[in-house]
């Protein structure tokens, strides 16, 4: 999930893209933008980079264990054929 600081950063980036002649983004509009972004991100079911990296590590460990088990099964099957 995206934290409030990240949403604030996005809102600030959007505010900076408004041409100088238009003026500053009103606070009420900033709040509505924050709420809209938070709601949209929640619906997207996003994860943080940290969570993603943790899950990538778990997946790598699981894959390594699976490969080791596949080798064990192959060795047992070969041994069983030889008996």
N, CA, C and O atoms as a CHARMM CRD file, in Angstrom:
* protein
*
  332
    1    1 UNK  N      0.84900  -1.18400   0.00000 PROA 1      0.00000
    2    1 UNK  CA     0.00000   0.00000   0.00000 PROA 1      0.00000
    3    1 UNK  C      0.88600   1.23500   0.00000 PROA 1      0.00000
    4    1 UNK  O      1.93800   1.25300   0.63800 PROA 1      0.00000
    5    2 UNK  N      0.46600   2.24600  -0.70200 PROA 2      0.00000
    6    2 UNK  CA     1.19900   3.50100  -0.76900 PROA 2      0.00000
    7    2 UNK  C      0.91900   4.29200   0.50200 PROA 2      0.00000
    8    2 UNK  O     -0.23100   4.44100   0.91700 PROA 2      0.00000
    9    3 UNK  N      1.98100   4.79100   1.11000 PROA 3      0.00000
   10    3 UNK  CA     1.79700   5.52200   2.36700 PROA 3      0.00000
   11    3 UNK  C      1.43100   6.99200   2.10800 PROA 3      0.00000
   12    3 UNK  O      1.59700   7.47900   0.99000 PROA 3      0.00000
   13    4 UNK  N      0.94500   7.68900   3.11400 PROA 4      0.00000
   14    4 UNK  CA     0.51500   9.08200   2.95300 PROA 4      0.00000
   15    4 UNK  C      1.61500  10.01700   2.43300 PROA 4      0.00000
   16    4 UNK  O      1.32700  10.96700   1.70400 PROA 4      0.00000
   17    5 UNK  N      2.86800   9.75100   2.80500 PROA 5      0.00000
   18    5 UNK  CA     3.95700  10.60300   2.31700 PROA 5      0.00000
   19    5 UNK  C      4.11000  10.47100   0.80000 PROA 5      0.00000
   20    5 UNK  O      4.39500  11.45400   0.11500 PROA 5      0.00000
   21    6 UNK  N      3.92100   9.26900   0.28300 PROA 6      0.00000
   22    6 UNK  CA     4.02700   9.07600  -1.15900 PROA 6      0.00000
   23    6 UNK  C      2.88100   9.78400  -1.88100 PROA 6      0.00000
   24    6 UNK  O      3.08300  10.38100  -2.93800 PROA 6      0.00000
   25    7 UNK  N      1.68600   9.71500  -1.31000 PROA 7      0.00000
   26    7 UNK  CA     0.54600  10.41500  -1.90800 PROA 7      0.00000
   27    7 UNK  C      0.79000  11.91600  -1.87600 PROA 7      0.00000
   28    7 UNK  O      0.51700  12.61500  -2.85200 PROA 7      0.00000
   29    8 UNK  N      1.30600  12.41500  -0.75300 PROA 8      0.00000
   30    8 UNK  CA     1.62700  13.84300  -0.64600 PROA 8      0.00000
   31    8 UNK  C      2.64500  14.24400  -1.71100 PROA 8      0.00000
   32    8 UNK  O      2.53200  15.31100  -2.31500 PROA 8      0.00000
   33    9 UNK  N      3.62300  13.39500  -1.93400 PROA 9      0.00000
   34    9 UNK  CA     4.64100  13.66300  -2.94900 PROA 9      0.00000
   35    9 UNK  C      4.01900  13.73200  -4.34500 PROA 9      0.00000
   36    9 UNK  O      4.38900  14.58500  -5.15200 PROA 9      0.00000
   37   10 UNK  N      3.08100  12.83900  -4.62400 PROA 10     0.00000
   38   10 UNK  CA     2.40500  12.84600  -5.92900 PROA 10     0.00000
   39   10 UNK  C      1.59100  14.12500  -6.09100 PROA 10     0.00000
   40   10 UNK  O      1.62000  14.75900  -7.14600 PROA 10     0.00000
   41   11 UNK  N      0.86700  14.49800  -5.03900 PROA 11     0.00000
   42   11 UNK  CA     0.06800  15.73000  -5.08500 PROA 11     0.00000
   43   11 UNK  C      0.98400  16.93600  -5.29300 PROA 11     0.00000
   44   11 UNK  O      0.65400  17.84000  -6.06200 PROA 11     0.00000
   45   12 UNK  N      2.11700  16.95400  -4.62200 PROA 12     0.00000
   46   12 UNK  CA     3.07500  18.06400  -4.78000 PROA 12     0.00000
   47   12 UNK  C      3.59700  18.12100  -6.21400 PROA 12     0.00000
   48   12 UNK  O      3.73900  19.20400  -6.78300 PROA 12     0.00000
   49   13 UNK  N      3.88100  16.96900  -6.79100 PROA 13     0.00000
   50   13 UNK  CA     4.35000  16.92200  -8.18300 PROA 13     0.00000
   51   13 UNK  C      3.28200  17.46000  -9.12100 PROA 13     0.00000
   52   13 UNK  O      3.57900  18.21600 -10.04600 PROA 13     0.00000
   53   14 UNK  N      2.03300  17.06300  -8.87800 PROA 14     0.00000
   54   14 UNK  CA     0.93000  17.57300  -9.70400 PROA 14     0.00000
   55   14 UNK  C      0.80000  19.07800  -9.53500 PROA 14     0.00000
   56   14 UNK  O      0.58900  19.79400 -10.51400 PROA 14     0.00000
   57   15 UNK  N      0.92400  19.56800  -8.30300 PROA 15     0.00000
   58   15 UNK  CA     0.82600  21.00700  -8.03800 PROA 15     0.00000
   59   15 UNK  C      1.89600  21.78500  -8.78600 PROA 15     0.00000
   60   15 UNK  O      1.65100  22.89200  -9.26600 PROA 15     0.00000
   61   16 UNK  N      3.08400  21.20000  -8.88300 PROA 16     0.00000
   62   16 UNK  CA     4.19000  21.88400  -9.55700 PROA 16     0.00000
   63   16 UNK  C      4.01500  21.92900 -11.07300 PROA 16     0.00000
   64   16 UNK  O      4.63300  22.75100 -11.74900 PROA 16     0.00000
   65   17 UNK  N      3.16600  21.03800 -11.61000 PROA 17     0.00000
   66   17 UNK  CA     2.96100  21.03100 -13.05800 PROA 17     0.00000
   67   17 UNK  C      1.95200  22.07800 -13.50700 PROA 17     0.00000
   68   17 UNK  O      1.81200  22.33200 -14.70400 PROA 17     0.00000
   69   18 UNK  N      1.24900  22.68800 -12.55600 PROA 18     0.00000
   70   18 UNK  CA     0.28200  23.73300 -12.89900 PROA 18     0.00000
   71   18 UNK  C      1.05300  24.97500 -13.33400 PROA 18     0.00000
   72   18 UNK  O      1.96300  25.42800 -12.64000 PROA 18     0.00000
   73   19 UNK  N      0.68300  25.51500 -14.48300 PROA 19     0.00000
   74   19 UNK  CA     1.39700  26.71400 -14.97300 PROA 19     0.00000
   75   19 UNK  C      1.33700  27.86100 -13.96900 PROA 19     0.00000
   76   19 UNK  O      0.32400  28.04400 -13.29500 PROA 19     0.00000
   77   20 UNK  N      2.42100  28.63700 -13.86600 PROA 20     0.00000
   78   20 UNK  CA     2.48100  29.73700 -12.88600 PROA 20     0.00000
   79   20 UNK  C      1.33600  30.74100 -13.01300 PROA 20     0.00000
   80   20 UNK  O      0.91200  31.30300 -12.00400 PROA 20     0.00000
   81   21 UNK  N      0.83200  30.98000 -14.20100 PROA 21     0.00000
   82   21 UNK  CA    -0.23800  31.95100 -14.40100 PROA 21     0.00000
   83   21 UNK  C     -1.56400  31.51500 -13.80500 PROA 21     0.00000
   84   21 UNK  O     -2.42100  32.35600 -13.53300 PROA 21     0.00000
   85   22 UNK  N     -1.74900  30.23100 -13.59900 PROA 22     0.00000
   86   22 UNK  CA    -3.01200  29.71000 -13.08400 PROA 22     0.00000
   87   22 UNK  C     -3.11800  29.93700 -11.58000 PROA 22     0.00000
   88   22 UNK  O     -4.21700  30.11000 -11.05100 PROA 22     0.00000
   89   23 UNK  N     -2.00000  29.93600 -10.90400 PROA 23     0.00000
   90   23 UNK  CA    -2.00100  30.14600  -9.46000 PROA 23     0.00000
   91   23 UNK  C     -1.71300  28.85000  -8.72200 PROA 23     0.00000
   92   23 UNK  O     -1.42400  27.81100  -9.31600 PROA 23     0.00000
   93   24 UNK  N     -1.80300  28.95600  -7.40700 PROA 24     0.00000
   94   24 UNK  CA    -1.50600  27.81000  -6.55000 PROA 24     0.00000
   95   24 UNK  C     -2.76000  26.94500  -6.39200 PROA 24     0.00000
   96   24 UNK  O     -3.88400  27.44600  -6.40200 PROA 24     0.00000
   97   25 UNK  N     -2.54400  25.66800  -6.25100 PROA 25     0.00000
   98   25 UNK  CA    -3.63400  24.71800  -6.07000 PROA 25     0.00000
   99   25 UNK  C     -4.30200  24.97800  -4.71700 PROA 25     0.00000
  100   25 UNK  O     -3.62800  24.93200  -3.68700 PROA 25     0.00000
  101   26 UNK  N     -5.61600  25.24900  -4.69500 PROA 26     0.00000
  102   26 UNK  CA    -6.30400  25.50000  -3.41900 PROA 26     0.00000
  103   26 UNK  C     -6.23000  24.27600  -2.50100 PROA 26     0.00000
  104   26 UNK  O     -6.18500  23.14000  -2.97200 PROA 26     0.00000
  105   27 UNK  N     -6.21800  24.51900  -1.20400 PROA 27     0.00000
  106   27 UNK  CA    -6.07500  23.43600  -0.22600 PROA 27     0.00000
  107   27 UNK  C     -7.21900  22.42200  -0.33600 PROA 27     0.00000
  108   27 UNK  O     -6.99600  21.22000  -0.19500 PROA 27     0.00000
  109   28 UNK  N     -8.42700  22.89900  -0.58400 PROA 28     0.00000
  110   28 UNK  CA    -9.56600  21.97300  -0.71000 PROA 28     0.00000
  111   28 UNK  C     -9.37000  21.04000  -1.90700 PROA 28     0.00000
  112   28 UNK  O     -9.70900  19.85800  -1.84100 PROA 28     0.00000
  113   29 UNK  N     -8.82800  21.56900  -2.98500 PROA 29     0.00000
  114   29 UNK  CA    -8.56000  20.75000  -4.16600 PROA 29     0.00000
  115   29 UNK  C     -7.43000  19.75500  -3.87900 PROA 29     0.00000
  116   29 UNK  O     -7.47400  18.61100  -4.33100 PROA 29     0.00000
  117   30 UNK  N     -6.43000  20.19600  -3.13200 PROA 30     0.00000
  118   30 UNK  CA    -5.33000  19.30600  -2.74300 PROA 30     0.00000
  119   30 UNK  C     -5.86300  18.13400  -1.90500 PROA 30     0.00000
  120   30 UNK  O     -5.46100  16.99000  -2.11600 PROA 30     0.00000
  121   31 UNK  N     -6.75300  18.41300  -0.97100 PROA 31     0.00000
  122   31 UNK  CA    -7.32100  17.36400  -0.12800 PROA 31     0.00000
  123   31 UNK  C     -8.15100  16.38400  -0.95800 PROA 31     0.00000
  124   31 UNK  O     -8.06400  15.17000  -0.77800 PROA 31     0.00000
  125   32 UNK  N     -8.96100  16.93500  -1.87300 PROA 32     0.00000
  126   32 UNK  CA    -9.76000  16.06500  -2.74700 PROA 32     0.00000
  127   32 UNK  C     -8.85800  15.20300  -3.62000 PROA 32     0.00000
  128   32 UNK  O     -9.15000  14.03100  -3.85300 PROA 32     0.00000
  129   33 UNK  N     -7.78500  15.77000  -4.09200 PROA 33     0.00000
  130   33 UNK  CA    -6.83800  15.03400  -4.92100 PROA 33     0.00000
  131   33 UNK  C     -6.17600  13.90900  -4.11300 PROA 33     0.00000
  132   33 UNK  O     -6.01400  12.79200  -4.60600 PROA 33     0.00000
  133   34 UNK  N     -5.79800  14.21700  -2.87600 PROA 34     0.00000
  134   34 UNK  CA    -5.20600  13.19300  -2.00000 PROA 34     0.00000
  135   34 UNK  C     -6.18100  12.04800  -1.76700 PROA 34     0.00000
  136   34 UNK  O     -5.81100  10.87700  -1.86000 PROA 34     0.00000
  137   35 UNK  N     -7.42400  12.39200  -1.46500 PROA 35     0.00000
  138   35 UNK  CA    -8.42900  11.36400  -1.20800 PROA 35     0.00000
  139   35 UNK  C     -8.68600  10.52200  -2.45100 PROA 35     0.00000
  140   35 UNK  O     -8.81700   9.30100  -2.36500 PROA 35     0.00000
  141   36 UNK  N     -8.75800  11.17200  -3.59500 PROA 36     0.00000
  142   36 UNK  CA    -8.98900  10.44700  -4.85100 PROA 36     0.00000
  143   36 UNK  C     -7.82900   9.51100  -5.16000 PROA 36     0.00000
  144   36 UNK  O     -8.03400   8.36200  -5.55200 PROA 36     0.00000
  145   37 UNK  N     -6.61900  10.00700  -4.98100 PROA 37     0.00000
  146   37 UNK  CA    -5.44400   9.16600  -5.22800 PROA 37     0.00000
  147   37 UNK  C     -5.40000   7.98300  -4.26500 PROA 37     0.00000
  148   37 UNK  O     -5.13800   6.85300  -4.67600 PROA 37     0.00000
  149   38 UNK  N     -5.65300   8.24200  -2.99400 PROA 38     0.00000
  150   38 UNK  CA    -5.62900   7.16400  -2.00100 PROA 38     0.00000
  151   38 UNK  C     -6.67900   6.10900  -2.33400 PROA 38     0.00000
  152   38 UNK  O     -6.40800   4.91100  -2.24900 PROA 38     0.00000
  153   39 UNK  N     -7.85700   6.54500  -2.70700 PROA 39     0.00000
  154   39 UNK  CA    -8.93400   5.62100  -3.05700 PROA 39     0.00000
  155   39 UNK  C     -8.57300   4.80300  -4.30200 PROA 39     0.00000
  156   39 UNK  O     -8.79900   3.59400  -4.34600 PROA 39     0.00000
  157   40 UNK  N     -8.01900   5.46400  -5.29300 PROA 40     0.00000
  158   40 UNK  CA    -7.63300   4.77800  -6.52700 PROA 40     0.00000
  159   40 UNK  C     -6.52300   3.77300  -6.26400 PROA 40     0.00000
  160   40 UNK  O     -6.56900   2.64900  -6.76300 PROA 40     0.00000
  161   41 UNK  N     -5.53800   4.16800  -5.49300 PROA 41     0.00000
  162   41 UNK  CA    -4.43500   3.25300  -5.18800 PROA 41     0.00000
  163   41 UNK  C     -4.92100   2.06300  -4.36700 PROA 41     0.00000
  164   41 UNK  O     -4.43600   0.94500  -4.54100 PROA 41     0.00000
  165   42 UNK  N     -5.87700   2.30200  -3.47300 PROA 42     0.00000
  166   42 UNK  CA    -6.43100   1.21300  -2.65700 PROA 42     0.00000
  167   42 UNK  C     -7.13600   0.19500  -3.55200 PROA 42     0.00000
  168   42 UNK  O     -7.00100  -1.01300  -3.35500 PROA 42     0.00000
  169   43 UNK  N     -7.87400   0.68200  -4.51700 PROA 43     0.00000
  170   43 UNK  CA    -8.57500  -0.20600  -5.45200 PROA 43     0.00000
  171   43 UNK  C     -7.59900  -0.99800  -6.31000 PROA 43     0.00000
  172   43 UNK  O     -7.89600  -2.11800  -6.72700 PROA 43     0.00000
  173   44 UNK  N     -6.43500  -0.41500  -6.57200 PROA 44     0.00000
  174   44 UNK  CA    -5.43500  -1.07800  -7.41100 PROA 44     0.00000
  175   44 UNK  C     -4.70600  -2.18200  -6.65000 PROA 44     0.00000
  176   44 UNK  O     -4.01000  -2.99500  -7.25900 PROA 44     0.00000
  177   45 UNK  N     -4.85600  -2.22100  -5.34600 PROA 45     0.00000
  178   45 UNK  CA    -4.24400  -3.24600  -4.51100 PROA 45     0.00000
  179   45 UNK  C     -2.72600  -3.30600  -4.73700 PROA 45     0.00000
  180   45 UNK  O     -2.16800  -4.36800  -5.01300 PROA 45     0.00000
  181   46 UNK  N     -2.08300  -2.16300  -4.61500 PROA 46     0.00000
  182   46 UNK  CA    -0.63600  -2.06300  -4.81600 PROA 46     0.00000
  183   46 UNK  C      0.12300  -2.49400  -3.56800 PROA 46     0.00000
  184   46 UNK  O     -0.41000  -2.46700  -2.45900 PROA 46     0.00000
  185   47 UNK  N      1.36700  -2.89000  -3.76700 PROA 47     0.00000
  186   47 UNK  CA     2.24500  -3.20300  -2.64700 PROA 47     0.00000
  187   47 UNK  C      3.45900  -2.30000  -2.71300 PROA 47     0.00000
  188   47 UNK  O      3.80900  -1.77200  -3.76800 PROA 47     0.00000
  189   48 UNK  N      4.09300  -2.13200  -1.56200 PROA 48     0.00000
  190   48 UNK  CA     5.28800  -1.29000  -1.53500 PROA 48     0.00000
  191   48 UNK  C      6.46600  -2.04800  -2.13700 PROA 48     0.00000
  192   48 UNK  O      6.41500  -3.26900  -2.28300 PROA 48     0.00000
  193   49 UNK  N      7.50000  -1.33900  -2.47700 PROA 49     0.00000
  194   49 UNK  CA     8.70300  -1.95500  -3.02800 PROA 49     0.00000
  195   49 UNK  C      9.30200  -2.91200  -2.00900 PROA 49     0.00000
  196   49 UNK  O      9.79400  -3.98100  -2.37100 PROA 49     0.00000
  197   50 UNK  N      9.26100  -2.53000  -0.73400 PROA 50     0.00000
  198   50 UNK  CA     9.79800  -3.38200   0.32500 PROA 50     0.00000
  199   50 UNK  C      9.03300  -4.70400   0.39100 PROA 50     0.00000
  200   50 UNK  O      9.64200  -5.77000   0.47600 PROA 50     0.00000
  201   51 UNK  N      7.70300  -4.63700   0.35300 PROA 51     0.00000
  202   51 UNK  CA     6.90300  -5.86100   0.37200 PROA 51     0.00000
  203   51 UNK  C      7.19400  -6.72200  -0.85800 PROA 51     0.00000
  204   51 UNK  O      7.29000  -7.94600  -0.76300 PROA 51     0.00000
  205   52 UNK  N      7.33300  -6.07300  -2.00400 PROA 52     0.00000
  206   52 UNK  CA     7.63600  -6.78800  -3.24200 PROA 52     0.00000
  207   52 UNK  C      8.98200  -7.49600  -3.14100 PROA 52     0.00000
  208   52 UNK  O      9.10700  -8.66000  -3.52300 PROA 52     0.00000
  209   53 UNK  N      9.98200  -6.79500  -2.62800 PROA 53     0.00000
  210   53 UNK  CA    11.31900  -7.39300  -2.49000 PROA 53     0.00000
  211   53 UNK  C     11.30500  -8.58000  -1.52500 PROA 53     0.00000
  212   53 UNK  O     11.97000  -9.58900  -1.76300 PROA 53     0.00000
  213   54 UNK  N     10.55000  -8.45400  -0.44200 PROA 54     0.00000
  214   54 UNK  CA    10.44000  -9.56000   0.51900 PROA 54     0.00000
  215   54 UNK  C      9.81200 -10.77200  -0.15700 PROA 54     0.00000
  216   54 UNK  O     10.30700 -11.89000  -0.01300 PROA 54     0.00000
  217   55 UNK  N      8.73800 -10.56100  -0.88400 PROA 55     0.00000
  218   55 UNK  CA     8.06600 -11.66600  -1.55900 PROA 55     0.00000
  219   55 UNK  C      8.93300 -12.26800  -2.66700 PROA 55     0.00000
  220   55 UNK  O      8.86500 -13.47100  -2.92100 PROA 55     0.00000
  221   56 UNK  N      9.73500 -11.45000  -3.31800 PROA 56     0.00000
  222   56 UNK  CA    10.66800 -11.95600  -4.32800 PROA 56     0.00000
  223   56 UNK  C     11.67600 -12.88900  -3.67100 PROA 56     0.00000
  224   56 UNK  O     12.00100 -13.93900  -4.22500 PROA 56     0.00000
  225   57 UNK  N     12.17400 -12.51600  -2.49700 PROA 57     0.00000
  226   57 UNK  CA    13.10500 -13.36700  -1.76000 PROA 57     0.00000
  227   57 UNK  C     12.46900 -14.68200  -1.33800 PROA 57     0.00000
  228   57 UNK  O     13.08400 -15.74300  -1.44700 PROA 57     0.00000
  229   58 UNK  N     11.23000 -14.60300  -0.85400 PROA 58     0.00000
  230   58 UNK  CA    10.51000 -15.81800  -0.45400 PROA 58     0.00000
  231   58 UNK  C     10.31900 -16.72800  -1.66000 PROA 58     0.00000
  232   58 UNK  O     10.49200 -17.94300  -1.56300 PROA 58     0.00000
  233   59 UNK  N      9.96600 -16.14500  -2.78200 PROA 59     0.00000
  234   59 UNK  CA     9.77700 -16.92600  -3.99800 PROA 59     0.00000
  235   59 UNK  C     11.07800 -17.58800  -4.43900 PROA 59     0.00000
  236   59 UNK  O     11.06600 -18.74800  -4.85300 PROA 59     0.00000
  237   60 UNK  N     12.19100 -16.87700  -4.35900 PROA 60     0.00000
  238   60 UNK  CA    13.48900 -17.44700  -4.74700 PROA 60     0.00000
  239   60 UNK  C     13.84600 -18.63200  -3.85100 PROA 60     0.00000
  240   60 UNK  O     14.32000 -19.65700  -4.34100 PROA 60     0.00000
  241   61 UNK  N     13.62300 -18.49900  -2.54700 PROA 61     0.00000
  242   61 UNK  CA    13.90000 -19.60400  -1.62100 PROA 61     0.00000
  243   61 UNK  C     13.00300 -20.80300  -1.92600 PROA 61     0.00000
  244   61 UNK  O     13.45700 -21.94700  -1.92900 PROA 61     0.00000
  245   62 UNK  N     11.73300 -20.52600  -2.18000 PROA 62     0.00000
  246   62 UNK  CA    10.78600 -21.59700  -2.48400 PROA 62     0.00000
  247   62 UNK  C     11.17000 -22.30300  -3.77600 PROA 62     0.00000
  248   62 UNK  O     11.09300 -23.52700  -3.87400 PROA 62     0.00000
  249   63 UNK  N     11.58100 -21.52800  -4.75600 PROA 63     0.00000
  250   63 UNK  CA    11.99900 -22.11200  -6.03100 PROA 63     0.00000
  251   63 UNK  C     13.23000 -23.00100  -5.84100 PROA 63     0.00000
  252   63 UNK  O     13.31400 -24.08200  -6.42400 PROA 63     0.00000
  253   64 UNK  N     14.16900 -22.55200  -5.03900 PROA 64     0.00000
  254   64 UNK  CA    15.37700 -23.34400  -4.77800 PROA 64     0.00000
  255   64 UNK  C     15.02400 -24.65600  -4.07000 PROA 64     0.00000
  256   64 UNK  O     15.56700 -25.71100  -4.39800 PROA 64     0.00000
  257   65 UNK  N     14.10900 -24.58200  -3.09700 PROA 65     0.00000
  258   65 UNK  CA    13.67700 -25.79800  -2.40400 PROA 65     0.00000
  259   65 UNK  C     12.96500 -26.74300  -3.36300 PROA 65     0.00000
  260   65 UNK  O     13.17700 -27.95500  -3.30600 PROA 65     0.00000
  261   66 UNK  N     12.13600 -26.21300  -4.22900 PROA 66     0.00000
  262   66 UNK  CA    11.43000 -27.03000  -5.20400 PROA 66     0.00000
  263   66 UNK  C     12.40700 -27.73700  -6.13500 PROA 66     0.00000
  264   66 UNK  O     12.25300 -28.92600  -6.41600 PROA 66     0.00000
  265   67 UNK  N     13.40300 -27.01100  -6.60900 PROA 67     0.00000
  266   67 UNK  CA    14.40500 -27.62100  -7.48700 PROA 67     0.00000
  267   67 UNK  C     15.16400 -28.73200  -6.77200 PROA 67     0.00000
  268   67 UNK  O     15.44100 -29.77500  -7.36400 PROA 67     0.00000
  269   68 UNK  N     15.50100 -28.51600  -5.50400 PROA 68     0.00000
  270   68 UNK  CA    16.19600 -29.54900  -4.72800 PROA 68     0.00000
  271   68 UNK  C     15.31200 -30.78100  -4.55500 PROA 68     0.00000
  272   68 UNK  O     15.79200 -31.90900  -4.66400 PROA 68     0.00000
  273   69 UNK  N     14.02800 -30.57300  -4.28800 PROA 69     0.00000
  274   69 UNK  CA    13.10300 -31.68800  -4.13500 PROA 69     0.00000
  275   69 UNK  C     12.90800 -32.43800  -5.46200 PROA 69     0.00000
  276   69 UNK  O     12.79600 -33.66400  -5.47300 PROA 69     0.00000
  277   70 UNK  N     12.86800 -31.70800  -6.56100 PROA 70     0.00000
  278   70 UNK  CA    12.74800 -32.35100  -7.86900 PROA 70     0.00000
  279   70 UNK  C     13.95700 -33.23500  -8.15200 PROA 70     0.00000
  280   70 UNK  O     13.82000 -34.32500  -8.70800 PROA 70     0.00000
  281   71 UNK  N     15.13800 -32.76400  -7.76800 PROA 71     0.00000
  282   71 UNK  CA    16.34800 -33.57700  -7.95200 PROA 71     0.00000
  283   71 UNK  C     16.29200 -34.82300  -7.07700 PROA 71     0.00000
  284   71 UNK  O     16.68200 -35.90800  -7.50600 PROA 71     0.00000
  285   72 UNK  N     15.80600 -34.66300  -5.84800 PROA 72     0.00000
  286   72 UNK  CA    15.67800 -35.80900  -4.94700 PROA 72     0.00000
  287   72 UNK  C     14.71600 -36.84100  -5.51200 PROA 72     0.00000
  288   72 UNK  O     15.00100 -38.03800  -5.48500 PROA 72     0.00000
  289   73 UNK  N     13.59300 -36.39000  -6.01800 PROA 73     0.00000
  290   73 UNK  CA    12.60200 -37.30200  -6.58800 PROA 73     0.00000
  291   73 UNK  C     13.18600 -38.01000  -7.80400 PROA 73     0.00000
  292   73 UNK  O     12.99900 -39.21600  -7.96600 PROA 73     0.00000
  293   74 UNK  N     13.88300 -37.28100  -8.65000 PROA 74     0.00000
  294   74 UNK  CA    14.49800 -37.89200  -9.83300 PROA 74     0.00000
  295   74 UNK  C     15.52500 -38.94800  -9.41200 PROA 74     0.00000
  296   74 UNK  O     15.59300 -40.02000 -10.01400 PROA 74     0.00000
  297   75 UNK  N     16.31700 -38.65100  -8.39200 PROA 75     0.00000
  298   75 UNK  CA    17.31400 -39.60600  -7.92300 PROA 75     0.00000
  299   75 UNK  C     16.64300 -40.85300  -7.32700 PROA 75     0.00000
  300   75 UNK  O     17.09600 -41.97400  -7.55800 PROA 75     0.00000
  301   76 UNK  N     15.58300 -40.65500  -6.57600 PROA 76     0.00000
  302   76 UNK  CA    14.85000 -41.79500  -6.00400 PROA 76     0.00000
  303   76 UNK  C     14.20300 -42.64100  -7.09500 PROA 76     0.00000
  304   76 UNK  O     14.20900 -43.87000  -7.01900 PROA 76     0.00000
  305   77 UNK  N     13.64900 -41.98500  -8.10600 PROA 77     0.00000
  306   77 UNK  CA    13.04400 -42.72100  -9.21900 PROA 77     0.00000
  307   77 UNK  C     14.09800 -43.51400  -9.97300 PROA 77     0.00000
  308   77 UNK  O     13.86600 -44.66300 -10.35000 PROA 77     0.00000
  309   78 UNK  N     15.25200 -42.90700 -10.19400 PROA 78     0.00000
  310   78 UNK  CA    16.33800 -43.61300 -10.89200 PROA 78     0.00000
  311   78 UNK  C     16.82700 -44.79100 -10.05000 PROA 78     0.00000
  312   78 UNK  O     17.11100 -45.86400 -10.58100 PROA 78     0.00000
  313   79 UNK  N     16.92300 -44.59100  -8.77000 PROA 79     0.00000
  314   79 UNK  CA    17.35600 -45.66600  -7.86200 PROA 79     0.00000
  315   79 UNK  C     16.32800 -46.80700  -7.86300 PROA 79     0.00000
  316   79 UNK  O     16.69600 -47.98200  -7.84400 PROA 79     0.00000
  317   80 UNK  N     15.07000 -46.45600  -7.88600 PROA 80     0.00000
  318   80 UNK  CA    14.00500 -47.45700  -7.86800 PROA 80     0.00000
  319   80 UNK  C     14.01500 -48.27400  -9.16600 PROA 80     0.00000
  320   80 UNK  O     13.75100 -49.47600  -9.14300 PROA 80     0.00000
  321   81 UNK  N     14.31800 -47.62800 -10.29000 PROA 81     0.00000
  322   81 UNK  CA    14.39400 -48.34300 -11.56800 PROA 81     0.00000
  323   81 UNK  C     15.56000 -49.33200 -11.57900 PROA 81     0.00000
  324   81 UNK  O     15.46900 -50.40400 -12.17700 PROA 81     0.00000
  325   82 UNK  N     16.65600 -48.96100 -10.91300 PROA 82     0.00000
  326   82 UNK  CA    17.84600 -49.81200 -10.86500 PROA 82     0.00000
  327   82 UNK  C     17.66300 -51.01200  -9.93800 PROA 82     0.00000
  328   82 UNK  O     18.36800 -52.01000 -10.08100 PROA 82     0.00000
  329   83 UNK  N     16.74600 -50.93200  -9.00900 PROA 83     0.00000
  330   83 UNK  CA    16.54800 -52.03600  -8.04500 PROA 83     0.00000
  331   83 UNK  C     15.72800 -53.15300  -8.61400 PROA 83     0.00000
  332   83 UNK  O     15.47700 -54.14500  -7.93100 PROA 83     0.00000
